[in-house]
């Protein structure tokens, strides 16, 4: 229940009543523009966060996710205090505000932008920057009052790469149950370290009820520090040396985790993945086994291999493709990645369209074949067998050295 505001002067009082942005004849873009001009409304500046302006606002910066999709939040703020804020703006009548997708979108964005190099980040935030510009040049341009642009740029890039990002869902009216829903998401102990806020910005109109003048009153509905980003694993080898690897969580995994936390049924595994795995298992290479619950991929793991390296069937709905791939996703497998890359494997009848993709997982690389999503699953399964037989000796030789 939202109570009216009472405006008092010497002679009379005026009651201002809450309404919605849509009732004022405005849209989401209007609320987005207000937040872009006055980010202080989000209530981020306190002793706990140490966030402080000035702010540089960037609207609709689209990034490619690990699963090949594109996500673009409404606003990304870079602050003079060295913080990064991602904001998704939704009005009360937007159905996405009532589902898990709005949370998954901001989480996936933060996870995806973390894979961008400094050069890629510079181009992402400002495509008009001169070729070869550094992130410090972008800071000088968009936060011109900063006394140490190089130091601030380094901190911003570090926070982006570490995904130390403030995620905000801003709306004019939080639907019933949103607080409990987001709180349930945070109960997932397997998830990572984002801060997530739901901020309500309620317009109040005077006795006349017109849209020419109104108050926009912010209210923090919920703040938490536990949402999803990456899976981090620490391993110890025979010599007692420790290694850490991290794998970015694709948006389908994020939505599945949110569904589990909120009591909703997760998405079913896509039939393309089920058919490929079913065709592979009867001919599976010795020592390999299937793992994973995500709807759009399945790992084929090799017993004794580091978890940051695995074979994978991957279905991309947006591209209507089925990938048969070998992924390297951690610093501890960089030497293994280099060994497979340096083998310079080429396409053949058994390995049709085989290519090396160095850009995968921040330059750690992957080897892949891409088929149409309606390919005969036996074809994909045989390609996986051939890929394992061709690359497994290279990996195991390197592991033994």
C-alpha positions in Angstrom: 0.0 0.0 0.0 1.4 3.4 -1.0 0.2 6.3 1.1 -0.2 9.9 -0.3 2.3 12.6 0.3 1.2 15.8 2.0 2.5 19.1 0.7 2.2 21.8 3.4 2.7 25.5 3.2 1.6 28.4 5.4 -2.0 28.6 4.2 -3.1 25.2 3.0 -2.2 21.5 2.4 -2.2 19.5 -0.7 -2.4 15.7 -0.9 -0.2 14.2 -3.7 -1.3 10.6 -4.7 0.8 7.8 -6.2 0.2 6.7 -9.8 2.2 5.0 -12.5 4.3 6.2 -15.4 1.9 4.7 -17.9 -1.0 6.6 -16.3 1.0 9.8 -17.0 1.0 9.0 -20.7 4.7 8.1 -20.6 6.6 4.9 -21.4 9.7 2.9 -20.3 12.0 5.0 -22.4 10.8 8.1 -20.5 11.6 6.5 -17.1 14.9 5.3 -18.5 15.8 8.8 -19.6 15.0 10.2 -16.1 17.2 7.6 -14.4 20.0 8.3 -16.9 19.9 12.0 -16.0 19.5 11.4 -12.2 21.1 8.1 -11.2 21.1 9.2 -7.6 17.5 8.0 -7.6 18.7 4.4 -7.5 19.9 4.9 -3.9 23.3 3.3 -4.5 25.3 6.0 -2.6 25.9 4.8 0.9 28.7 3.9 3.3 28.4 0.2 2.4 28.8 0.5 -1.3 31.0 3.6 -1.5 29.4 4.5 -4.8 29.7 8.1 -5.7 29.2 10.3 -8.8 29.7 11.8 -11.2 28.1 9.1 -13.5 28.6 8.4 -17.2 25.5 6.9 -18.6 25.5 4.5 -21.6 22.2 3.3 -23.1 21.5 -0.1 -24.8 25.0 -1.5 -24.9 24.4 -4.9 -26.5 26.9 -7.8 -25.8 27.0 -11.3 -27.1 26.5 -14.0 -24.5 28.4 -17.3 -24.4 25.3 -19.0 -25.9 25.4 -16.7 -28.9 22.5 -14.5 -27.9 22.6 -10.7 -27.5 21.5 -8.9 -24.3 21.4 -5.1 -23.9 20.3 -3.6 -20.6 18.7 -0.1 -20.6 21.6 1.7 -18.9 25.2 1.0 -17.9 26.7 3.6 -15.5 30.4 4.1 -15.0 31.1 6.1 -11.9 33.9 8.4 -10.7 34.2 6.2 -7.6 35.2 3.2 -9.8 31.9 1.3 -9.8 29.8 -0.2 -12.6 26.0 -0.3 -12.4 23.8 -2.2 -14.8 20.1 -1.1 -14.9 17.1 -2.7 -16.4 14.0 -0.5 -16.5 10.5 -2.0 -16.5 7.0 -0.5 -16.0 4.4 -2.1 -13.8 2.4 -3.4 -16.8 5.4 -5.2 -18.4 4.9 -8.9 -18.0 8.7 -9.5 -17.8 8.7 -7.8 -14.4 6.6 -10.7 -13.1 8.9 -13.5 -14.4 12.5 -14.6 -13.9 13.6 -13.3 -17.3 14.2 -9.7 -16.1 16.6 -11.0 -13.4 18.3 -13.4 -15.8 18.9 -10.6 -18.3 20.9 -8.4 -16.0 22.8 -11.4 -14.5 23.7 -12.7 -18.0 24.8 -9.2 -19.1 27.2 -8.9 -16.2 28.6 -12.4 -16.8 29.0 -11.7 -20.6 30.6 -8.3 -20.4 33.2 -9.8 -18.0 34.6 -11.7 -20.9 35.4 -8.6 -23.0 39.0 -7.4 -23.3 40.0 -3.8 -22.5 40.1 -3.0 -26.2 36.7 -4.6 -26.7 35.2 -2.7 -23.7 36.5 0.6 -25.1 34.8 0.0 -28.5 31.6 -1.3 -26.8 31.2 1.8 -24.6 32.1 4.3 -27.4 32.4 3.1 -31.0 33.5 6.7 -32.0 36.8 6.4 -30.1 39.8 6.5 -32.3 41.3 3.1 -33.2 43.8 1.9 -30.6 42.2 4.0 -27.8 42.5 2.7 -24.3 39.8 2.6 -21.6 41.6 5.5 -19.9 40.9 7.6 -23.0 37.2 6.7 -22.7 37.3 7.8 -19.0 38.8 11.1 -20.0 36.1 11.7 -22.5 33.1 10.7 -20.4 34.2 11.5 -16.9 36.3 14.6 -17.7 36.6 15.8 -14.1 38.4 12.7 -13.0 41.9 13.6 -11.6 43.4 10.1 -12.3 41.8 8.7 -15.5 44.3 5.9 -15.9 43.8 4.7 -12.3 40.0 4.9 -12.6 40.0 3.1 -15.9 42.1 0.3 -14.4 39.7 -0.1 -11.5 36.6 -0.1 -13.8 38.1 -2.7 -16.1 39.1 -4.8 -13.1 35.6 -4.7 -11.6 34.0 -5.6 -15.0 36.4 -8.5 -15.4 35.7 -9.7 -11.9 32.0 -9.0 -12.4 31.9 -6.8 -9.2 28.9 -5.1 -10.6 25.8 -3.5 -9.1 22.6 -4.9 -10.8 19.4 -2.8 -10.6 15.9 -3.5 -11.7 14.1 -0.2 -11.7 10.3 0.0 -12.0 7.5 2.4 -11.2 5.5 -0.2 -9.3 6.9 -3.5 -8.0 4.3 -6.3 -8.6 3.1 -8.3 -5.7 5.5 -11.2 -4.9 8.6 -9.6 -6.5 10.3 -9.2 -3.1 9.7 -12.9 -2.2 10.7 -14.0 -5.7 14.1 -12.2 -5.7 14.7 -13.3 -2.1 14.1 -16.9 -3.1 16.7 -16.5 -5.9 19.3 -15.4 -3.3 18.7 -18.6 -1.4 20.7 -20.5 -4.0 24.0 -21.1 -2.3 25.6 -22.3 -5.5 25.3 -18.9 -7.0 27.9 -16.0 -7.1 28.5 -12.5 -5.8 26.5 -9.9 -7.6 24.6 -7.2 -5.7 21.1 -7.0 -7.0 18.7 -4.2 -6.1 15.0 -3.7 -7.0 14.3 0.0 -6.9 10.8 1.4 -7.1 10.4 4.9 -8.5 6.8 6.0 -7.9 5.3 9.1 -9.5 3.1 11.3 -7.3 0.7 13.8 -8.8 -1.0 16.8 -7.2 -4.7 17.5 -6.8 -5.1 18.3 -10.5 -3.8 14.9 -11.5 -1.9 16.3 -14.5 1.5 15.0 -15.9 3.0 18.4 -16.2 4.3 18.4 -12.7 4.9 15.3 -10.5 7.2 14.0 -7.8 9.2 10.8 -8.5 9.7 9.1 -5.1 12.4 6.3 -4.9 12.0 3.4 -2.6 14.3 0.4 -2.2 12.2 -2.7 -2.4 15.0 -5.2 -2.0 18.8 -5.4 -1.9 20.8 -8.5 -1.8 24.3 -9.7 -2.5 23.7 -13.2 -3.8 22.8 -13.8 -7.5 24.3 -15.9 -10.2 27.4 -15.3 -12.3 30.0 -18.0 -12.5 30.9 -21.5 -11.3 34.3 -21.4 -9.6 36.2 -24.6 -8.9 39.5 -24.9 -6.9 41.5 -28.1 -7.5 44.7 -29.5 -6.0 47.2 -31.5 -8.1 49.4 -34.3 -6.8 52.1 -31.9 -5.9 49.8 -29.9 -3.7 49.5 -26.9 -6.1 46.1 -25.3 -6.2 44.4 -24.0 -9.4 41.2 -22.1 -9.8 39.0 -22.0 -12.8 35.8 -20.1 -13.6 33.1 -20.8 -16.1 30.6 -18.1 -17.2 27.0 -19.1 -16.6 24.9 -18.9 -19.8 21.5 -17.2 -19.6 19.6 -20.6 -19.8 21.5 -21.8 -16.8 20.7 -18.6 -14.9 17.0 -18.9 -15.7 17.1 -22.6 -14.6 18.8 -21.7 -11.3 16.3 -18.9 -10.7 13.4 -21.2 -11.5 14.7 -23.8 -9.0 15.1 -21.2 -6.3 11.6 -19.7 -6.8 9.9 -23.0 -7.0 9.1 -22.9 -10.7 9.7 -25.8 -13.0 13.0 -25.4 -15.0 13.0 -25.5 -18.8 13.0 -28.9 -20.4 16.1 -30.1 -22.2 15.9 -29.3 -25.9 15.2 -32.3 -28.1 18.3 -31.6 -30.2 20.5 -32.2 -27.2 18.6 -35.3 -26.0 18.8 -36.9 -29.4 22.5 -36.2 -29.8 23.4 -37.6 -26.3 21.1 -40.6 -26.9 23.0 -41.3 -30.2 26.4 -40.8 -28.6 26.1 -43.0 -25.5 25.9 -46.4 -27.2 29.2 -45.5 -29.1 30.7 -43.5 -26.2 34.5 -43.5 -26.0 35.9 -45.3 -23.0 36.2 -43.2 -19.9 33.7 -40.5 -21.1 30.4 -39.7 -19.5 27.6 -37.2 -19.8 27.0 -34.4 -17.3 24.7 -31.3 -17.1 21.1 -30.3 -16.7 20.9 -27.1 -18.8 18.3 -27.1 -21.6 20.7 -26.2 -24.4 23.9 -28.2 -23.8 25.4 -31.3 -22.3 29.0 -31.9 -21.3 30.9 -35.0 -22.3 33.5 -35.3 -19.7 36.7 -37.5 -19.6 37.6 -39.1 -16.4 40.7 -37.6 -14.8 40.6 -34.4 -16.9 40.4 -30.9 -15.3 36.8 -29.7 -15.1 37.7 -26.5 -17.0 38.1 -28.6 -20.1 35.3 -30.7 -21.6 33.6 -31.8 -24.8 30.1 -30.5 -25.4 27.0 -30.7 -27.5 25.6 -27.2 -27.7 22.3 -26.1 -29.3 21.8 -22.4 -30.2 18.2 -21.7 -30.8 18.8 -18.3 -32.3 21.2 -19.7 -34.9 19.4 -23.1 -35.3 22.7 -24.9 -34.9 24.0 -27.9 -33.0 27.7 -27.7 -32.0 30.1 -30.6 -31.4 32.9 -28.9 -29.4 35.9 -29.1 -27.2 36.0 -26.2 -24.7 38.9 -24.8 -22.6 37.5 -22.4 -19.9 40.2 -21.8 -17.3 43.7 -20.6 -16.8 44.8 -24.0 -15.5 44.1 -25.5 -18.9 45.8 -22.8 -21.0 48.7 -25.1 -21.9 46.3 -27.8 -23.0 44.4 -25.3 -25.1 47.7 -24.2 -26.7 48.7 -27.8 -27.5 45.4 -28.6 -29.3 45.6 -25.3 -31.1 49.2 -25.9 -32.2 48.2 -29.3 -33.6 46.5 -27.4 -36.4 43.8 -30.0 -36.9 41.9 -29.5 -40.2 38.5 -30.5 -41.5 38.0 -34.0 -42.8 35.3 -36.4 -43.7 35.1 -37.4 -40.0 35.5 -33.9 -38.8 33.4 -31.7 -41.2 33.8 -28.0 -40.8 36.3 -28.3 -37.9 37.5 -24.8 -36.8 39.6 -23.4 -34.0 37.9 -20.4 -32.2 40.5 -18.5 -30.1 38.0 -16.0 -28.8 36.2 -18.4 -26.6 36.4 -17.9 -22.9 38.5 -14.8 -23.0 41.1 -16.3 -25.4 41.3 -19.8 -24.0 39.8 -21.2 -27.1 37.6 -24.1 -28.4 37.6 -26.5 -31.2 34.2 -27.0 -32.9 32.1 -28.3 -35.7 28.7 -26.7 -36.3 25.7 -28.6 -37.8 22.2 -27.6 -38.6 19.9 -28.2 -35.6 18.0 -30.9 -37.5 21.1 -32.9 -38.4 20.8 -36.7 -38.0 21.8 -37.2 -34.4 24.0 -40.1 -35.4 26.1 -37.7 -37.5 26.6 -35.5 -34.6 27.4 -38.4 -32.3 30.0 -39.8 -34.8 31.5 -36.4 -35.1 31.9 -36.3 -31.3 33.6 -39.7 -31.3 36.0 -38.6 -34.0 36.7 -35.3 -32.2 37.5 -37.2 -29.0 39.7 -39.7 -30.7 41.6 -37.0 -32.6 42.2 -34.6 -29.6 42.4 -36.9 -26.6 45.9 -38.2 -27.3 47.1 -34.6 -27.6 45.6 -33.6 -24.3 46.7 -36.6 -22.4 50.3 -36.3 -23.7 50.4 -32.7 -22.5 48.9 -33.7 -19.1 51.6 -36.3 -18.7 54.5 -33.8 -19.4 
